[in-house]
Structures are given as structure tokens and as C-alpha cells.
Amino acid sequence: MARRCELTGKGVQAGNNVSHAKNRTRRRFLPNVQEVRLMSDALGRSFSMKVSAAGLRSVEHNGGLDNFLLKSRDVNLSLAARRVKRDIKKASLAS
């Protein structure tokens, strides 16, 4: 899964370079994806994920990885993120 945020689903977009003479050539808009380690408070361990800068800000805004995953829809999440979300739900029910 290259160039795709595992938490928000943000990926590559296509568009045009437009010159002064209005010549249009195709180009790609790449997301700012970084490999980061995010800590889960409920599970007590960290997870390595490819996350966009906007996704990282969203995680911080929601108060951490656990809260972000519990609020987000499964459609946007990668398979690994869905597994972490499932484990967090299990841990919160057991507590």
C-alpha cells in the first residue's frame, strides 16, 4: 500500500500542470506520508504506520490513537489499522 495514509485513506490525486500559455500536462499530487510510531494507551504498545501529516494532526486533535480509531469509519482505515481498532475495542470492553 504505497503513498496512502493508513488512518485517513488519503492517497495520490491527479491534475494538470498549467503553463503561462495554458498548456496542460498531467501531474500527480502526492500526499505527505511519513512512517511514524503511534502509541496506544489501551493496549500499552506502539504501532508503526504510514500516516499523512493531516492524519497525524487529526490523531493529536482527537486525543490519541485510541480515540481517533474508535471514532473513525472502517472504510477509511487500512487492514492493520482495523486490526488495532478491533483490539482496542476488546481491551476497552474487558476493562
Secondary structure, 3 states (H helix, E strand, C coil): CCCCCCCCCCCCEEEEEECCCCCEEEEEECCCEEEEEEEECCCCEEEEEEEEHHHHHHHHHCCCHHHHHHHCCCCCCCHHHHHHHHHHHHHHHHC
